[in-house]
């Protein structure tokens, strides 16, 4: 309990000191973006300039995260279907009996395919 209170007091004091230490000539970053959008990026739409030019790699990373998440959702949806095709071989689950073996007709078809290939 004492540790939690002391950490809380430290963080509060640090926030007060850090917040009050801004110099009088401090210019907010929003004003810098407005001032530099036309000169450095050549764009009049400040939002587009920020997303594409100033924060391009960050935006690319966010798009990559969204794409990977979309692929994950698509994989889960496809996997939830009964017919995902992974590890099935030549046998469909409906062609197996209760012991997990393929039925006799499937064995005969398999043997006929092997003989036909020879």
Phi and psi in radians as a Rosetta constraint file:
Dihedral C 1 N 2 CA 2 C 2 CIRCULARHARMONIC -1.123 0.35
Dihedral N 2 CA 2 C 2 N 3 CIRCULARHARMONIC -0.680 0.35
Dihedral C 2 N 3 CA 3 C 3 CIRCULARHARMONIC -1.122 0.35
Dihedral N 3 CA 3 C 3 N 4 CIRCULARHARMONIC -0.753 0.35
Dihedral C 3 N 4 CA 4 C 4 CIRCULARHARMONIC -1.111 0.35
Dihedral N 4 CA 4 C 4 N 5 CIRCULARHARMONIC -0.746 0.35
Dihedral C 4 N 5 CA 5 C 5 CIRCULARHARMONIC -1.153 0.35
Dihedral N 5 CA 5 C 5 N 6 CIRCULARHARMONIC -0.740 0.35
Dihedral C 5 N 6 CA 6 C 6 CIRCULARHARMONIC -1.161 0.35
Dihedral N 6 CA 6 C 6 N 7 CIRCULARHARMONIC -0.663 0.35
Dihedral C 6 N 7 CA 7 C 7 CIRCULARHARMONIC -1.146 0.35
Dihedral N 7 CA 7 C 7 N 8 CIRCULARHARMONIC -0.727 0.35
Dihedral C 7 N 8 CA 8 C 8 CIRCULARHARMONIC -1.069 0.35
Dihedral N 8 CA 8 C 8 N 9 CIRCULARHARMONIC -0.758 0.35
Dihedral C 8 N 9 CA 9 C 9 CIRCULARHARMONIC -1.128 0.35
Dihedral N 9 CA 9 C 9 N 10 CIRCULARHARMONIC -0.732 0.35
Dihedral C 9 N 10 CA 10 C 10 CIRCULARHARMONIC -1.078 0.35
Dihedral N 10 CA 10 C 10 N 11 CIRCULARHARMONIC -0.804 0.35
Dihedral C 10 N 11 CA 11 C 11 CIRCULARHARMONIC -1.130 0.35
Dihedral N 11 CA 11 C 11 N 12 CIRCULARHARMONIC -0.726 0.35
Dihedral C 11 N 12 CA 12 C 12 CIRCULARHARMONIC -1.070 0.35
Dihedral N 12 CA 12 C 12 N 13 CIRCULARHARMONIC -0.810 0.35
Dihedral C 12 N 13 CA 13 C 13 CIRCULARHARMONIC -1.137 0.35
Dihedral N 13 CA 13 C 13 N 14 CIRCULARHARMONIC -0.723 0.35
Dihedral C 13 N 14 CA 14 C 14 CIRCULARHARMONIC -1.100 0.35
Dihedral N 14 CA 14 C 14 N 15 CIRCULARHARMONIC -0.711 0.35
Dihedral C 14 N 15 CA 15 C 15 CIRCULARHARMONIC -1.130 0.35
Dihedral N 15 CA 15 C 15 N 16 CIRCULARHARMONIC -0.698 0.35
Dihedral C 15 N 16 CA 16 C 16 CIRCULARHARMONIC -1.129 0.35
Dihedral N 16 CA 16 C 16 N 17 CIRCULARHARMONIC -0.759 0.35
Dihedral C 16 N 17 CA 17 C 17 CIRCULARHARMONIC -1.193 0.35
Dihedral N 17 CA 17 C 17 N 18 CIRCULARHARMONIC -0.774 0.35
Dihedral C 17 N 18 CA 18 C 18 CIRCULARHARMONIC -1.163 0.35
Dihedral N 18 CA 18 C 18 N 19 CIRCULARHARMONIC -0.684 0.35
Dihedral C 18 N 19 CA 19 C 19 CIRCULARHARMONIC -1.197 0.35
Dihedral N 19 CA 19 C 19 N 20 CIRCULARHARMONIC -0.564 0.35
Dihedral C 19 N 20 CA 20 C 20 CIRCULARHARMONIC -1.517 0.35
Dihedral N 20 CA 20 C 20 N 21 CIRCULARHARMONIC -0.080 0.35
Dihedral C 20 N 21 CA 21 C 21 CIRCULARHARMONIC -1.604 0.35
Dihedral N 21 CA 21 C 21 N 22 CIRCULARHARMONIC 0.173 0.35
Dihedral C 21 N 22 CA 22 C 22 CIRCULARHARMONIC -1.228 0.35
Dihedral N 22 CA 22 C 22 N 23 CIRCULARHARMONIC 2.368 0.35
Dihedral C 22 N 23 CA 23 C 23 CIRCULARHARMONIC -1.259 0.35
Dihedral N 23 CA 23 C 23 N 24 CIRCULARHARMONIC 2.774 0.35
Dihedral C 23 N 24 CA 24 C 24 CIRCULARHARMONIC -1.134 0.35
Dihedral N 24 CA 24 C 24 N 25 CIRCULARHARMONIC -0.439 0.35
Dihedral C 24 N 25 CA 25 C 25 CIRCULARHARMONIC -1.587 0.35
Dihedral N 25 CA 25 C 25 N 26 CIRCULARHARMONIC 0.230 0.35
Dihedral C 25 N 26 CA 26 C 26 CIRCULARHARMONIC -1.158 0.35
Dihedral N 26 CA 26 C 26 N 27 CIRCULARHARMONIC 2.217 0.35
Dihedral C 26 N 27 CA 27 C 27 CIRCULARHARMONIC -1.867 0.35
Dihedral N 27 CA 27 C 27 N 28 CIRCULARHARMONIC 2.205 0.35
Dihedral C 27 N 28 CA 28 C 28 CIRCULARHARMONIC -1.050 0.35
Dihedral N 28 CA 28 C 28 N 29 CIRCULARHARMONIC 2.598 0.35
Dihedral C 28 N 29 CA 29 C 29 CIRCULARHARMONIC -1.118 0.35
Dihedral N 29 CA 29 C 29 N 30 CIRCULARHARMONIC -0.506 0.35
Dihedral C 29 N 30 CA 30 C 30 CIRCULARHARMONIC -1.096 0.35
Dihedral N 30 CA 30 C 30 N 31 CIRCULARHARMONIC -0.672 0.35
Dihedral C 30 N 31 CA 31 C 31 CIRCULARHARMONIC -1.204 0.35
Dihedral N 31 CA 31 C 31 N 32 CIRCULARHARMONIC -0.607 0.35
Dihedral C 31 N 32 CA 32 C 32 CIRCULARHARMONIC -1.132 0.35
Dihedral N 32 CA 32 C 32 N 33 CIRCULARHARMONIC -0.730 0.35
Dihedral C 32 N 33 CA 33 C 33 CIRCULARHARMONIC -1.082 0.35
Dihedral N 33 CA 33 C 33 N 34 CIRCULARHARMONIC -0.753 0.35
Dihedral C 33 N 34 CA 34 C 34 CIRCULARHARMONIC -1.102 0.35
Dihedral N 34 CA 34 C 34 N 35 CIRCULARHARMONIC -0.737 0.35
Dihedral C 34 N 35 CA 35 C 35 CIRCULARHARMONIC -1.217 0.35
Dihedral N 35 CA 35 C 35 N 36 CIRCULARHARMONIC -0.604 0.35
Dihedral C 35 N 36 CA 36 C 36 CIRCULARHARMONIC -1.647 0.35
Dihedral N 36 CA 36 C 36 N 37 CIRCULARHARMONIC -0.154 0.35
Dihedral C 36 N 37 CA 37 C 37 CIRCULARHARMONIC -1.116 0.35
Dihedral N 37 CA 37 C 37 N 38 CIRCULARHARMONIC -0.704 0.35
Dihedral C 37 N 38 CA 38 C 38 CIRCULARHARMONIC -1.425 0.35
Dihedral N 38 CA 38 C 38 N 39 CIRCULARHARMONIC -0.774 0.35
Dihedral C 38 N 39 CA 39 C 39 CIRCULARHARMONIC -1.180 0.35
Dihedral N 39 CA 39 C 39 N 40 CIRCULARHARMONIC -0.875 0.35
Dihedral C 39 N 40 CA 40 C 40 CIRCULARHARMONIC -1.552 0.35
Dihedral N 40 CA 40 C 40 N 41 CIRCULARHARMONIC -0.577 0.35
Dihedral C 40 N 41 CA 41 C 41 CIRCULARHARMONIC -1.896 0.35
Dihedral N 41 CA 41 C 41 N 42 CIRCULARHARMONIC -0.286 0.35
Dihedral C 41 N 42 CA 42 C 42 CIRCULARHARMONIC 1.272 0.35
Dihedral N 42 CA 42 C 42 N 43 CIRCULARHARMONIC 0.395 0.35
Dihedral C 42 N 43 CA 43 C 43 CIRCULARHARMONIC -2.070 0.35
Dihedral N 43 CA 43 C 43 N 44 CIRCULARHARMONIC 2.561 0.35
Dihedral C 43 N 44 CA 44 C 44 CIRCULARHARMONIC -1.709 0.35
Dihedral N 44 CA 44 C 44 N 45 CIRCULARHARMONIC -0.336 0.35
Dihedral C 44 N 45 CA 45 C 45 CIRCULARHARMONIC -1.568 0.35
Dihedral N 45 CA 45 C 45 N 46 CIRCULARHARMONIC 1.826 0.35
Dihedral C 45 N 46 CA 46 C 46 CIRCULARHARMONIC -1.101 0.35
Dihedral N 46 CA 46 C 46 N 47 CIRCULARHARMONIC -0.666 0.35
Dihedral C 46 N 47 CA 47 C 47 CIRCULARHARMONIC -1.092 0.35
Dihedral N 47 CA 47 C 47 N 48 CIRCULARHARMONIC -0.801 0.35
Dihedral C 47 N 48 CA 48 C 48 CIRCULARHARMONIC -1.123 0.35
Dihedral N 48 CA 48 C 48 N 49 CIRCULARHARMONIC -0.699 0.35
Dihedral C 48 N 49 CA 49 C 49 CIRCULARHARMONIC -1.093 0.35
Dihedral N 49 CA 49 C 49 N 50 CIRCULARHARMONIC -0.740 0.35
Dihedral C 49 N 50 CA 50 C 50 CIRCULARHARMONIC -1.118 0.35
Dihedral N 50 CA 50 C 50 N 51 CIRCULARHARMONIC -0.817 0.35
Dihedral C 50 N 51 CA 51 C 51 CIRCULARHARMONIC -1.209 0.35
Dihedral N 51 CA 51 C 51 N 52 CIRCULARHARMONIC -0.693 0.35
Dihedral C 51 N 52 CA 52 C 52 CIRCULARHARMONIC -1.585 0.35
Dihedral N 52 CA 52 C 52 N 53 CIRCULARHARMONIC -0.815 0.35
Dihedral C 52 N 53 CA 53 C 53 CIRCULARHARMONIC -1.601 0.35
Dihedral N 53 CA 53 C 53 N 54 CIRCULARHARMONIC -0.947 0.35
Dihedral C 53 N 54 CA 54 C 54 CIRCULARHARMONIC -1.321 0.35
Dihedral N 54 CA 54 C 54 N 55 CIRCULARHARMONIC -0.631 0.35
Dihedral C 54 N 55 CA 55 C 55 CIRCULARHARMONIC -2.125 0.35
Dihedral N 55 CA 55 C 55 N 56 CIRCULARHARMONIC 0.657 0.35
Dihedral C 55 N 56 CA 56 C 56 CIRCULARHARMONIC -1.059 0.35
Dihedral N 56 CA 56 C 56 N 57 CIRCULARHARMONIC -0.801 0.35
Dihedral C 56 N 57 CA 57 C 57 CIRCULARHARMONIC -1.195 0.35
Dihedral N 57 CA 57 C 57 N 58 CIRCULARHARMONIC -0.603 0.35
Dihedral C 57 N 58 CA 58 C 58 CIRCULARHARMONIC -1.139 0.35
Dihedral N 58 CA 58 C 58 N 59 CIRCULARHARMONIC -0.754 0.35
Dihedral C 58 N 59 CA 59 C 59 CIRCULARHARMONIC -1.130 0.35
Dihedral N 59 CA 59 C 59 N 60 CIRCULARHARMONIC -0.706 0.35
Dihedral C 59 N 60 CA 60 C 60 CIRCULARHARMONIC -1.082 0.35
Dihedral N 60 CA 60 C 60 N 61 CIRCULARHARMONIC -0.699 0.35
Dihedral C 60 N 61 CA 61 C 61 CIRCULARHARMONIC -1.122 0.35
Dihedral N 61 CA 61 C 61 N 62 CIRCULARHARMONIC -0.703 0.35
Dihedral C 61 N 62 CA 62 C 62 CIRCULARHARMONIC -1.145 0.35
Dihedral N 62 CA 62 C 62 N 63 CIRCULARHARMONIC -0.692 0.35
Dihedral C 62 N 63 CA 63 C 63 CIRCULARHARMONIC -1.127 0.35
Dihedral N 63 CA 63 C 63 N 64 CIRCULARHARMONIC -0.685 0.35
Dihedral C 63 N 64 CA 64 C 64 CIRCULARHARMONIC -1.107 0.35
Dihedral N 64 CA 64 C 64 N 65 CIRCULARHARMONIC -0.745 0.35
Dihedral C 64 N 65 CA 65 C 65 CIRCULARHARMONIC -1.076 0.35
Dihedral N 65 CA 65 C 65 N 66 CIRCULARHARMONIC -0.776 0.35
Dihedral C 65 N 66 CA 66 C 66 CIRCULARHARMONIC -1.112 0.35
Dihedral N 66 CA 66 C 66 N 67 CIRCULARHARMONIC -0.685 0.35
Dihedral C 66 N 67 CA 67 C 67 CIRCULARHARMONIC -1.151 0.35
Dihedral N 67 CA 67 C 67 N 68 CIRCULARHARMONIC -0.749 0.35
Dihedral C 67 N 68 CA 68 C 68 CIRCULARHARMONIC -1.137 0.35
Dihedral N 68 CA 68 C 68 N 69 CIRCULARHARMONIC -0.693 0.35
Dihedral C 68 N 69 CA 69 C 69 CIRCULARHARMONIC -1.106 0.35
Dihedral N 69 CA 69 C 69 N 70 CIRCULARHARMONIC -0.713 0.35
Dihedral C 69 N 70 CA 70 C 70 CIRCULARHARMONIC -1.106 0.35
Dihedral N 70 CA 70 C 70 N 71 CIRCULARHARMONIC -0.715 0.35
Dihedral C 70 N 71 CA 71 C 71 CIRCULARHARMONIC -1.125 0.35
Dihedral N 71 CA 71 C 71 N 72 CIRCULARHARMONIC -0.654 0.35
Dihedral C 71 N 72 CA 72 C 72 CIRCULARHARMONIC -1.124 0.35
Dihedral N 72 CA 72 C 72 N 73 CIRCULARHARMONIC -0.734 0.35
Dihedral C 72 N 73 CA 73 C 73 CIRCULARHARMONIC -1.120 0.35
Dihedral N 73 CA 73 C 73 N 74 CIRCULARHARMONIC -0.758 0.35
Dihedral C 73 N 74 CA 74 C 74 CIRCULARHARMONIC -1.091 0.35
Dihedral N 74 CA 74 C 74 N 75 CIRCULARHARMONIC -0.699 0.35
Dihedral C 74 N 75 CA 75 C 75 CIRCULARHARMONIC -1.134 0.35
Dihedral N 75 CA 75 C 75 N 76 CIRCULARHARMONIC -0.698 0.35
Dihedral C 75 N 76 CA 76 C 76 CIRCULARHARMONIC -1.162 0.35
Dihedral N 76 CA 76 C 76 N 77 CIRCULARHARMONIC -0.684 0.35
Dihedral C 76 N 77 CA 77 C 77 CIRCULARHARMONIC -1.134 0.35
Dihedral N 77 CA 77 C 77 N 78 CIRCULARHARMONIC -0.772 0.35
Dihedral C 77 N 78 CA 78 C 78 CIRCULARHARMONIC -1.163 0.35
Dihedral N 78 CA 78 C 78 N 79 CIRCULARHARMONIC -0.629 0.35
Dihedral C 78 N 79 CA 79 C 79 CIRCULARHARMONIC -1.247 0.35
Dihedral N 79 CA 79 C 79 N 80 CIRCULARHARMONIC -0.460 0.35
Dihedral C 79 N 80 CA 80 C 80 CIRCULARHARMONIC -1.319 0.35
Dihedral N 80 CA 80 C 80 N 81 CIRCULARHARMONIC -0.312 0.35
Dihedral C 80 N 81 CA 81 C 81 CIRCULARHARMONIC -1.214 0.35
Dihedral N 81 CA 81 C 81 N 82 CIRCULARHARMONIC 2.674 0.35
Dihedral C 81 N 82 CA 82 C 82 CIRCULARHARMONIC -1.262 0.35
Dihedral N 82 CA 82 C 82 N 83 CIRCULARHARMONIC -0.313 0.35
Dihedral C 82 N 83 CA 83 C 83 CIRCULARHARMONIC -2.029 0.35
Dihedral N 83 CA 83 C 83 N 84 CIRCULARHARMONIC 1.243 0.35
Dihedral C 83 N 84 CA 84 C 84 CIRCULARHARMONIC -1.566 0.35
Dihedral N 84 CA 84 C 84 N 85 CIRCULARHARMONIC -0.239 0.35
Dihedral C 84 N 85 CA 85 C 85 CIRCULARHARMONIC 1.372 0.35
Dihedral N 85 CA 85 C 85 N 86 CIRCULARHARMONIC 0.147 0.35
Dihedral C 85 N 86 CA 86 C 86 CIRCULARHARMONIC -1.601 0.35
Dihedral N 86 CA 86 C 86 N 87 CIRCULARHARMONIC 2.142 0.35
Dihedral C 86 N 87 CA 87 C 87 CIRCULARHARMONIC 1.236 0.35
Dihedral N 87 CA 87 C 87 N 88 CIRCULARHARMONIC 0.336 0.35
Dihedral C 87 N 88 CA 88 C 88 CIRCULARHARMONIC -1.421 0.35
Dihedral N 88 CA 88 C 88 N 89 CIRCULARHARMONIC -0.517 0.35
Dihedral C 88 N 89 CA 89 C 89 CIRCULARHARMONIC 1.187 0.35
Dihedral N 89 CA 89 C 89 N 90 CIRCULARHARMONIC -2.445 0.35
Dihedral C 89 N 90 CA 90 C 90 CIRCULARHARMONIC -1.641 0.35
Dihedral N 90 CA 90 C 90 N 91 CIRCULARHARMONIC -0.081 0.35
Dihedral C 90 N 91 CA 91 C 91 CIRCULARHARMONIC -1.839 0.35
Dihedral N 91 CA 91 C 91 N 92 CIRCULARHARMONIC 2.347 0.35
Dihedral C 91 N 92 CA 92 C 92 CIRCULARHARMONIC -1.591 0.35
Dihedral N 92 CA 92 C 92 N 93 CIRCULARHARMONIC 2.532 0.35
Dihedral C 92 N 93 CA 93 C 93 CIRCULARHARMONIC -0.985 0.35
Dihedral N 93 CA 93 C 93 N 94 CIRCULARHARMONIC -0.486 0.35
Dihedral C 93 N 94 CA 94 C 94 CIRCULARHARMONIC -1.273 0.35
Dihedral N 94 CA 94 C 94 N 95 CIRCULARHARMONIC -0.251 0.35
Dihedral C 94 N 95 CA 95 C 95 CIRCULARHARMONIC -1.568 0.35
Dihedral N 95 CA 95 C 95 N 96 CIRCULARHARMONIC 0.099 0.35
Dihedral C 95 N 96 CA 96 C 96 CIRCULARHARMONIC -1.833 0.35
Dihedral N 96 CA 96 C 96 N 97 CIRCULARHARMONIC 2.564 0.35
Dihedral C 96 N 97 CA 97 C 97 CIRCULARHARMONIC -1.533 0.35
Dihedral N 97 CA 97 C 97 N 98 CIRCULARHARMONIC -3.008 0.35
Dihedral C 97 N 98 CA 98 C 98 CIRCULARHARMONIC -1.145 0.35
Dihedral N 98 CA 98 C 98 N 99 CIRCULARHARMONIC -0.374 0.35
Dihedral C 98 N 99 CA 99 C 99 CIRCULARHARMONIC -1.506 0.35
Dihedral N 99 CA 99 C 99 N 100 CIRCULARHARMONIC -0.098 0.35
Dihedral C 99 N 100 CA 100 C 100 CIRCULARHARMONIC 1.655 0.35
Dihedral N 100 CA 100 C 100 N 101 CIRCULARHARMONIC -0.062 0.35
Dihedral C 100 N 101 CA 101 C 101 CIRCULARHARMONIC -1.545 0.35
Dihedral N 101 CA 101 C 101 N 102 CIRCULARHARMONIC 2.654 0.35
Dihedral C 101 N 102 CA 102 C 102 CIRCULARHARMONIC -1.199 0.35
Dihedral N 102 CA 102 C 102 N 103 CIRCULARHARMONIC 2.602 0.35
Dihedral C 102 N 103 CA 103 C 103 CIRCULARHARMONIC -1.249 0.35
Dihedral N 103 CA 103 C 103 N 104 CIRCULARHARMONIC 3.010 0.35
Dihedral C 103 N 104 CA 104 C 104 CIRCULARHARMONIC -1.078 0.35
Dihedral N 104 CA 104 C 104 N 105 CIRCULARHARMONIC -0.696 0.35
Dihedral C 104 N 105 CA 105 C 105 CIRCULARHARMONIC -1.132 0.35
Dihedral N 105 CA 105 C 105 N 106 CIRCULARHARMONIC -0.590 0.35
Dihedral C 105 N 106 CA 106 C 106 CIRCULARHARMONIC -1.194 0.35
Dihedral N 106 CA 106 C 106 N 107 CIRCULARHARMONIC -0.682 0.35
Dihedral C 106 N 107 CA 107 C 107 CIRCULARHARMONIC -1.108 0.35
Dihedral N 107 CA 107 C 107 N 108 CIRCULARHARMONIC -0.727 0.35
Dihedral C 107 N 108 CA 108 C 108 CIRCULARHARMONIC -1.125 0.35
Dihedral N 108 CA 108 C 108 N 109 CIRCULARHARMONIC -0.748 0.35
Dihedral C 108 N 109 CA 109 C 109 CIRCULARHARMONIC -1.094 0.35
Dihedral N 109 CA 109 C 109 N 110 CIRCULARHARMONIC -0.667 0.35
Dihedral C 109 N 110 CA 110 C 110 CIRCULARHARMONIC -1.143 0.35
Dihedral N 110 CA 110 C 110 N 111 CIRCULARHARMONIC -0.745 0.35
Dihedral C 110 N 111 CA 111 C 111 CIRCULARHARMONIC -1.142 0.35
Dihedral N 111 CA 111 C 111 N 112 CIRCULARHARMONIC -0.668 0.35
Dihedral C 111 N 112 CA 112 C 112 CIRCULARHARMONIC -1.129 0.35
Dihedral N 112 CA 112 C 112 N 113 CIRCULARHARMONIC -0.658 0.35
Dihedral C 112 N 113 CA 113 C 113 CIRCULARHARMONIC -1.145 0.35
Dihedral N 113 CA 113 C 113 N 114 CIRCULARHARMONIC -0.701 0.35
Dihedral C 113 N 114 CA 114 C 114 CIRCULARHARMONIC -1.147 0.35
Dihedral N 114 CA 114 C 114 N 115 CIRCULARHARMONIC -0.741 0.35
Dihedral C 114 N 115 CA 115 C 115 CIRCULARHARMONIC -1.179 0.35
Dihedral N 115 CA 115 C 115 N 116 CIRCULARHARMONIC -0.611 0.35
Dihedral C 115 N 116 CA 116 C 116 CIRCULARHARMONIC -1.213 0.35
Dihedral N 116 CA 116 C 116 N 117 CIRCULARHARMONIC -0.515 0.35
Dihedral C 116 N 117 CA 117 C 117 CIRCULARHARMONIC -1.312 0.35
Dihedral N 117 CA 117 C 117 N 118 CIRCULARHARMONIC -0.346 0.35
